[in-house]
Amino acid sequence: MVDPLDGPAFDIVDPRFAACTVAGARVVRIWTGSRWTEGPAWLAGRGLLVWSDIPGDRMMAWDQATGRVSTFRQPANSPNGNTVDRKGRLVTCEQAPHRIARTEADGTITPLVDRIDGRRFNSPNDIVVASDGAIWFTDPSYGKAKDRGDGPDVEGCHAYRFDPATGVVRQMTDDFVMPNGLAFSPDESLLYIVDTGSTERPDGPNHVRRFRVGPDHTLSGGEVLADAHGHFDGLRIDTEGRLWMAADEGVRCYLADGTLIGRVRLPERAANLTFGGAGRDILMITATSSVYLCPVKAVGAAP
């Protein structure tokens, strides 16, 4: 199914966004049929876009060459965020077993980490792999199973860094209400993390924060870069350091200093996005019930 949406794809807020747009571009819907889609990841070696259908407990895949959508995996352990590591393997946040798992080249699934200091994670949500192979992920309590009975849970909701080479997992934050989407700047000197705490309490935050990453991977700073004035969720960064953020009205684009410059309009709330295609210049967006594509004049930073 390829369903072009009516109207222009882009809403230019600042003239600098014009350089990111493709003249005459349309947003197209390539799939619909979920109550909440999440976690788009582009498998470049296979030409596949993979995403999570959380309520359906399945992962779906769109083949760019054929346009066909198929079930990638079901059941799928209540999957949420996905990313691709530097070897092209899919890495997934699995909510039901509260773990991070990797899909190997032969399709087998390798559990990577499900707890820290003997305590189970809440509900791993979004994920990114750094150039050194370390896996960074957020762990709010959305989708947390109750009465799991296999040990104590972690206290609070945090972001973590897991090193598959050593097996060491570290808690990296301690002041989030509901850590959600996260992404590195192109040179990995900055880490952006969304806090969607407003979903849990009336005075809670819904913004994106910017941290500086030290040589020992510790985080400093943490100032608010942009407020959602609604809802943020997942985000990705392009090679120029611009932030592309899932929001209520679609995708917002911010400069690295937090200036909003434009939007990609959708008919429903966006959950997450990635850059895909041969040139990594197609926005691939999961948004509530559907999945959308939009070409842009921007190139996604390495996953």
Beta strands, then each sheet from edge to edge (+ up, - down):
strand 1: 3-4
strand 2: 10-12
strand 3: 28-32
strand 4: 37-43
strand 5: 48-53
strand 6: 58-63
strand 7: 69-73
strand 8: 79-84
strand 9: 90-94
strand 10: 99-103
strand 11: 109-113
strand 12: 115-116
strand 13: 119-120
strand 14: 127-129
strand 15: 135-139
strand 16: 158-163
strand 17: 168-171
strand 18: 179-184
strand 19: 190-195
strand 20: 207-213
strand 21: 219-227
strand 22: 232-237
strand 23: 243-247
strand 24: 250-254
strand 25: 260-265
strand 26: 272-276
strand 27: 282-287
strand 28: 290-295
sheet 1: 1+ 3- 28+ 27- 26+
sheet 2: 2+ 25- 24+ 23- 22+
sheet 3: 4+ 5- 6+ 7-
sheet 4: 8+ 9- 10+ 11-
sheet 5: 12+ 13-
sheet 6: 14+ 15- 16+ 17-
sheet 7: 18+ 19- 20+ 21-
end
